[in-house]
Amino acid sequence: MLAVTVVSLLYFGEIMILSAMVAASDNNVIGNRGVIPWHIKGEQAHAKQLSLGKPLIMGRKTHESIGRSLPGRLNIVISRNPAFKVFDGAVLVGSLDEALQLPDVKDAPEAIIFGGEKIFEEAMPKLDRIYLTRVHGNFDGDTFFRFNPAEWKIISEEKHPTDPTSGQPYDFDYLILERI
């Protein structure tokens, strides 16, 4: 029966895994006035390694804050403004549901919700996995990643302690969570 289910998912082009990728502090801050309130050496390379070849779905503000389309990935930008000009290589859609219906998303083994706050909140009930960079510390912020940890289990954890010699001022963990 499982094989039939898998074949059906492939036949109809359903997303096998819908994930979120986010860096959040202990108090779940992900941004402050449009800026990430910390810098973690190697975090961008880590995100790239996890997301290359996968569709990235993000809101307008996240797209603008990145300042370009991320290469090697389909960049899908959600905006209610159909006249919004996305960076070269990105696709504009009007809603999360519209993004999830794009053929390149439906046929992908995994698609990644890349932010921001409103898109994470809307996608949360649909998520199967979260790639979470947990930055240890409480930060001032106006943008948050809200989720119920009781609904998730940690399947992978990689700890990174503060290292002043390399300029790394924060303890942080790379976590992979899957829905229980």
C-alpha positions in Angstrom: 0.0 0.0 0.0 2.9 2.4 0.7 4.2 1.9 -2.8 0.8 2.9 -4.2 0.8 6.0 -2.1 4.3 7.0 -3.2 3.4 6.4 -6.9 0.3 8.6 -6.4 2.3 11.4 -4.9 4.7 11.3 -7.8 2.0 11.0 -10.4 0.1 14.0 -9.2 3.4 15.9 -8.6 2.7 16.6 -4.9 5.5 18.0 -2.8 7.0 15.2 -0.9 8.5 17.5 1.8 7.7 21.1 2.6 10.3 22.6 4.8 11.1 25.9 6.5 14.6 27.3 6.8 15.1 29.9 9.5 17.6 31.4 12.0 15.9 32.4 15.2 17.2 33.4 18.7 16.1 31.8 21.9 13.3 34.3 22.1 12.3 33.5 18.5 13.4 36.8 17.0 14.3 36.5 13.3 14.6 40.2 12.4 14.7 43.7 13.7 13.7 46.5 11.3 14.4 44.4 8.3 17.8 43.2 9.4 18.9 39.9 11.0 20.3 41.1 14.5 23.3 38.8 14.5 26.0 37.5 12.1 27.0 33.9 12.2 30.1 33.0 10.2 29.3 30.2 7.8 25.5 30.4 8.1 24.9 31.5 4.5 27.1 28.7 3.3 25.1 26.2 5.4 21.8 27.6 4.1 23.1 27.3 0.5 24.3 23.7 1.0 20.8 22.7 2.3 18.8 24.6 -0.3 20.7 24.3 -3.6 18.5 22.9 -6.4 15.3 23.3 -4.3 12.5 25.9 -4.8 12.7 28.7 -2.3 9.4 30.4 -1.4 9.7 33.8 0.3 7.8 37.0 0.9 8.5 40.3 -0.7 10.4 41.7 2.3 12.7 38.7 2.5 13.3 38.9 -1.2 14.2 42.6 -0.9 16.4 42.1 2.1 18.5 39.5 0.2 18.9 42.0 -2.6 19.1 39.5 -5.5 17.8 36.1 -6.6 19.8 33.3 -5.0 21.5 31.3 -7.7 21.0 27.5 -8.2 17.5 27.7 -6.8 14.1 28.7 -8.1 13.2 31.9 -6.1 9.5 32.3 -5.7 8.3 35.6 -4.3 4.9 36.1 -2.7 3.4 39.6 -3.0 -0.2 40.9 -3.1 1.1 43.5 -5.5 1.1 42.0 -9.0 3.2 44.9 -10.3 6.0 44.2 -7.8 9.3 43.9 -9.7 11.3 40.8 -8.6 15.0 40.4 -9.2 16.1 38.6 -12.3 15.5 34.9 -12.1 12.7 35.1 -9.6 9.0 34.3 -10.1 6.2 36.4 -8.6 3.0 34.8 -7.3 0.1 36.2 -5.3 -0.2 33.6 -2.5 1.4 30.6 -0.8 -1.1 28.3 -2.4 -0.3 29.7 -5.9 3.4 29.1 -5.2 2.7 25.5 -4.1 0.9 24.8 -7.4 3.7 25.9 -9.6 4.9 22.8 -11.6 8.5 23.3 -10.6 7.4 23.2 -6.9 4.9 20.4 -7.3 7.5 18.2 -9.0 10.3 18.9 -6.5 11.1 16.3 -3.8 11.4 19.2 -1.4 10.5 22.9 -1.4 11.7 25.4 1.3 9.8 28.3 2.9 12.4 30.9 3.3 10.5 33.6 5.2 9.5 36.0 6.4 7.2 36.0 9.5 3.9 36.0 7.7 4.8 33.4 5.2 6.2 31.1 8.0 2.9 31.5 9.9 0.8 30.7 6.9 2.9 27.7 5.9 3.3 26.3 9.5 0.3 23.9 9.3 1.7 22.4 6.0 5.3 22.0 7.1 6.9 18.6 7.4 10.4 19.8 8.4 12.2 22.8 9.8 15.9 23.6 9.3 16.5 25.8 12.3 19.6 27.7 13.2 19.0 28.4 16.9 21.1 31.4 18.0 21.5 31.3 21.8 20.7 34.6 23.3 17.7 37.0 23.5 17.6 39.7 20.9 15.5 42.8 20.4 13.3 42.3 17.4 10.1 43.0 15.6 9.9 39.9 13.5 9.4 36.4 15.0 9.3 32.7 14.1 6.4 31.2 16.0 6.0 27.5 16.3 5.0 25.0 19.0 8.0 22.9 19.9 5.7 20.1 21.3 4.7 19.4 17.7 8.2 18.7 16.5 11.1 16.3 17.2 14.7 17.0 16.7 16.2 14.5 14.2 19.6 16.2 13.9 21.5 18.6 16.2 24.9 20.2 15.5 26.2 22.4 18.3 28.6 25.3 17.7 30.0 27.1 20.8 31.2 30.7 21.0 34.6 31.1 19.5 36.2 34.5 20.0 39.3 33.5 18.1 37.3 33.1 14.9 35.0 36.0 15.6 32.0 33.9 16.4 30.3 35.7 19.3 27.3 33.4 19.8 26.6 29.8 20.7 24.3 28.4 18.1 22.9 25.0 17.0 21.9 23.7 13.5 18.8 21.7 14.1 16.6 19.7 11.8 13.1 19.2 13.2 10.3 17.0 11.8 6.7 17.1 12.7 5.6 14.5 15.2 
